[in-house]
Amino acid sequence: MPKIKTNRAAAKRFKKTGSGKYKFNKSNSSHILTKKTTKRKRSLRLAQVLDATNVKAVRRMLPNG
C-alpha cells in the first residue's frame, strides 16, 4: 500500500496547533485595500481556528500533520 500524499495547497494554508486544532489566515488581505475599511483590514490580519464542520476534510488532506 503506497503512502498517502499530502495535499500541498492545504499544507500551505493550514497549520496544526498544539491542541490539535487547525489555524489559518483569512483571505482578501493582499491587494485592493483602499476600498476596505481599517477595521476590516485589521480583522483580516488575525489568524482563525478552523470550524469543526471542516476539520474532517482538512485532516484527510493533511495525513501527517
Helices and strands as residue ranges (DSSP letters): H 8-13, E 15-16, E 22-25, H 38-44, E 47-49, H 52-61
